[in-house]
Structures are given as structure tokens and as C-alpha cells.
């Protein structure tokens, strides 16, 4: 299986030998020769769905950040800012970097609002073209949905979730996915559609989530019967039982795994792995027991498991055991034949939340780790006059590769 994974990345020219359509057969993701493939890759977090901590700032919603930018500079300048960010934060060379790491997949988070902008779809097109150039499969992930699927910043929420109780938002969601599927139905480079990032439903979750997914899949399948559809569990992609048995073919279920959170996100200082964390003993055996429940669920229903997100705030190679945690996780994923994409590709280096493989270590005024204003909210006062410097700093050439992290991920896929 890993031999095929490496071979996919060796083709020098995509158009001469494109990766084939992927589908699901007998609990495996396979190509059109029924050869199995393991998807191993990384998220392009923070690019087409801006997140505060990735830019070393507060985790406010993207829309609230942009509202404030409009107050300072007006709508037209905001459009220029947004375009400059998207053109600089991720470029073609980043796909080359991902391929060089031996990875064969990206998960591409995007805000639904991108699709409602004039020419917004062009950024998905551009990403897919670069995936084709470097033979990297793409999983399209709607990271923020109309009305917000949870109340967190990464759903572009200001603290409330309206998707589950508002039919108008739901219809808008289904329509957008049908538009995406119709647009990309013939693109082999798309491994599949990750329909909704981290839904959170507290009342009648089994009834609501399952019916919602059935309607979403029906809308997609009306125009695209080829691509895999990835469905995330309830409560931030944790509870697959709220989806239960598959209701159509070519489905994969997706989880996110950051446990134990106080350690992986470095919320509580002084924790070490393996060790006592959140009052419990955390070690390889405990993590394996956690993940085995998902493995058994997948086997029960004959569906592959995709770990769309996992990651750790990597303090250093030998301190706190963060490298050991990641090593154990990757070995268990391999043992259970889970597909995965690491969170995330790049970020401004911070002391909390999962790190990027590439990290920005400098501390110019628009980062300003010492405060009192942190990260991206400094753009409000600095954009006029320092625009060129800020845009240049977003390019990956000014980020440092985290060797501990990149080496471990590279080793796991080669």
C-alpha cells in the first residue's frame, strides 16, 4: 500500500500519467485498478478560511475581522487585502514542498463565503491545478457553512450556531455543494468532498445529523456519482454513532483527534507525555484504545476512517514528549489503516494550538507577540504604510521548516 503511495508522487508530469479516480471498495480506498491507496497529507489551514491563531492573534471569526478592516479601509481595500493574502499565503511552491515530503494528499478548508464571492471559485481551481501538477490528491472541506455549524471561530461564528435550526441556511448549504460537485465532477485529482467540518448538535443529534447528511449526499449525487464523500462525526468530529450505518455507497467517515487537549494544545503548562494528564494516565496504549473504537466502527459498517485533523504544539524534540505523542499517533494510524491529513501546513509560531510544518519565527509589529494587540488585529493600524512588508512576510520562504515535525511526517509516508 505504501509503495503505491510513493509511486503516485514520482510522476514528473501529471498530464502524462494522472492519478486515477478514487473510490471505496471492501472497506478500502482504491483506484480504478482496485489497488489500495493510503491517503497521507496535510491541511492548508488558514488560507481560504482565515483563523486567528494561525496568524498569532485572537480567535475571532473571519467575518468579524473583515468587518473591522472595512471600518478602517473600506470595502474595496478589504477586497485588495483578501486577494493579497490568498495570493501570498499559499503558492505553487507550497505544493512542491508537500510533494517533497512524500505526501499524496491535501485537505483544503474553505469558507462557504468564498463560493459566493465574484471569482472566489478560482482559488479552488488554482489549488486543484497545482495538485494536478504535483500529483497530490485534494479533499475539499467546507470549514465554515452558512449559519455556522458550531459556535466556534473556525466555523466563522461570533458565538452562535444557526445552521441546524434554519431551513434557509440548510438549503443554501445544499445548493453550494451541488454547485461544487457539478463544477468538479470530472476532476480525478479530487479524492472527495469533506461535506462539513466539525458539526455540533446537542439535541436529537442522531436524527438531525443523519438526515442532514442524507440530504447533502442526495444533492451531490444528483450531479456527481464518482467522488468519495467524507462525513464527519458529531461534536467536533468525535461521535460517529450519530451518523450510524452508511446510507449509500462511496462514503468514508471522518474523525479529528487531538487528545488529550490540554497537552496537545499546550493549554496547561508542565504536562508531559506519556504521563498523568487531565487526571488520567495517557500513553500509547490509552490512545490505541481510543482509536480502536473508531477502527471497530469502520469495520462494522465496511467504511474507511479518515482522520481529517490531528496535531500537537511541538515544544522541542525532547521536551514534554510531544514528538513521542505524534510518533505513537502515526504508528497507530498505520496499524489501523486510517487515512490522515495533519493540521496544519504553516502558521506563525505560537505557544498554543497545533504548529505548522512551516513556522514564522520573527516578531515584526504585525505579529507583536508581546502585545497588547496580537497578530492579525495589528493589520488594522499597520496595513496602510506597511502593506508590502506584511504581504511579503506571508510567503513560505520567510517561514522555517520544523525539522522535528517534517522529518517524522516524512518518515511515516516513505
Secondary structure, 3 states (H helix, E strand, C coil): CHHHHHHHCCCCCHHHCCCCCCEEECCEEECCCCCECCCEEEECCCCECCCCHHHCCCCCCHHHHHHHHHHHHHHHHHHHHHHHHHHHHCCHHHHHHHHHCCCCEEEEEEEHHHHHCCCCHHHHHHHHHHHHHHCCEEEEEEEECCCCCCCCHHHCCCCCCCHHHCHHHHHHHHHHHHHHHHHHCCCCCEEEEECCCCCCCCCCHHHHHHHHHHHHHHHHHCCCCCCEEEEECHHHHCEHHHCCCCCCCCEEEEEEECCCHHHHCCCCCCCCCCEEECCEEECHHHHHHHHHHHHHHHHHHCCCEEEEEECCCCCCCCCCCHHHHHHHHHHHHHHHCCEEEECCCEEECCCCCCCCCEEECCCCCCCCCCCCCCHHHHHHHHHHHHHHHHHHHCCHHHCEECHHHHHHHHHHHC
